[in-house]
Structure formats: structure tokens, C-alpha cells
Amino acid sequence: MTDLLTVDDLRLRYPGRGLRAARPEVLRGVSLTIGRGETLGLVGESGSGKTTLGRAVLGLATPTGGRIHFEGQDITHVTGRRRRPLAKDIQVIFQDPYSSLNPAMQIADILAEPLLAQDTTSADARRTVGRLLDQVGLPSDAAQRYPREFSGGQRQRVAIARALALKPKLIVCDEPVSALDLTTQARVVNLLIEIQRETGVAYLFITHDLHVVRHISHRIAVMFHGELVETGTAASVTTDPQHAYTQSLLLAAPIADPDGQRERRLLRKQAREAGHTFAR
């Protein structure tokens, strides 16, 4: 599989102010790859650095060391006008589908905006909007409605459609289903899988939930305190984790079986007593 994205020894430290001039590194030498058409799940609890890594790939956070290559091109410090052509190939789906959509704009305008920014004609943009709505399973009359008129799951479908508008090669999915109920989560994840099969798009799927990421990912990378502590196939990481932190994350995920859940609580207690106080 040809690597689409390569992150090599990436480091990032946010600048401090006043007494906090020397802030700790958020990313500490992170290295990973994503192949064309592949989903890499990036897992870790809040504060682990996983969202910062996604922001660095998107050009929203500036690395202080290391390199990011996309299709062989060094994009580590590409900003401003030089970044604009990359927007066609690298898109994002944010966690909150409502705050990421302009409430004053109709869905048609929201979806047409990135197309028009890339000099697509109005007529072509309208045709593309209709195709995108169909692709994410929304009716054609959704184009004339506003984000507030949709459920959370439907709004996330709009956000997915917007990310797909420019036919990207990579989409950074930053906790895209964590704000949704379990049933809607499953529908959105299945939609992303279906779209990947149809288009060959690659995903960097950022989440704290090992169960969700197991369903969608080909490989999983586990992040703890700005470092990758385990990487492997989705099956191996979620069924036979090698690192104590990954084991703790797996034990922290709730399951429907009461007896199994009690056993997990016991195992977590034993882990805490052994000094493995990773996941909350």
C-alpha cells in the first residue's frame, strides 16, 4: 500500500505566556503513516495529543520539530496561499456538527462554499450539491433548509458531505461521532465506511473509543502523553493489546454484559493497584 501521509518524529510545543513560557511538549516524536484508501484510528484519552496531531496535519497547529509529508511533498510549514491547494486533498470532519456549520446559511450554500472557493462555476456547484446530498443519504429538499432543522446525525451527514465536496484524498475525522447517540454513531460510521469503499478516501479517525475505532479502522495507533505507545492492526490492538495503557483503555470501555462489566471493573481495580493509572 502506497503511503499517502507520512508523519516523521513530529514534535509540537505551544508557546507559553508569562510564567508559563516553558510549556511541555504536546507531541513528542510521533511517527506514523496512512496509506491510500486506509483508515488509521488514533486513540487516546483527553489531553493525549491526538487532536493536536490532527490539527498539525491540517496546518492549524505549527510543529516545532519533525516532518509531515503528503504524497511525498513536505507540508510541515505550508501556510497561507500555499496551503489553499492542499484543502482540495485534505479535509476535516469536526466533533460538533452544529458548531461546524454556519447556522445562518442554507445547506446548499454550506456545501457550495468550498466548491466556489476552488473556482467551480455556480451551475456545477449546484449539481455537485445534489450529488453530495444523495451520497450521504439526505433528501434533495435538504438543500433549502438550515442546520437547525436537522437532527445531530443529519447535521453530521451534512458535515461529511461538505468534507467530500472537493473529492479529497484524506479526511481528518476529529471525534466525529462522540456527540451522537449510539444508534446514530453506528449509522454515521457505516456511512463513512461505505463512502470509503466508493471513493477510496483515506481517514485519520481520531477518537477515545476503542470499540468505535475497531469497527472502522484498518490499523490503530494508541497515543499517551504525546507519544505513540502501540500500533497494529485493528484486530490485534483491540483483542490482544500489548501496552498497559491500551489494556486500560479497553477495560474502560463499557459493554452490555453486566457480568463482563463487573469483571472489567475488577481488572481495572487490579491494574490501578499495580500502578497502571492510565484511563479514567
VENGITA-V320684 format. One line per field, one symbol per residue. phi: phi as a letter, one per 30 degrees, with the letter a starting at -180 (. if undefined). psi: psi as a letter, one per 20 degrees, with the letter a starting at -180 (. if undefined). A space follows every 50 residues. Layout:
# VENGITA-V320684
phi->???
psi->???
This chain:
# VENGITA-V320684
phi->.dddbbcbhdbabddcbhdcdcddddcbidbabbddicccdccldeidjd ddddddddicbcdcaibbcbhicdcebdbhdddeddddcbbbbddcdddd cdddcdeeddddeddddcidddddddddeddddddcicdddddccceddc ddddddddddddddechdcbbdcchdbdccddddedddddddddddddci dcbcccaccddddddccdbbcccbhibdcabadedddccbdccddddddd ddddbddeddddddddddddddddjccddd
psi->pppgpppolpqpppprqcikhnqqphpmlpprqprpjqoopoqrrpjhjg hhgghghijipoqiraqppokipojgkprchhhghhhhhorqorgohgii poiiqqhghghhghghhkkqqgghgghhggggghhjkqqhihhjrqhijq rghhhhhghggghihjlrhppoonlijhjqrgghggggghghgghghhhj qqpoopriohgghhhhqgqpppppljqpippaqhgghihmqhqhgggggg hipqriogghhghggghhghgghijnlfq.
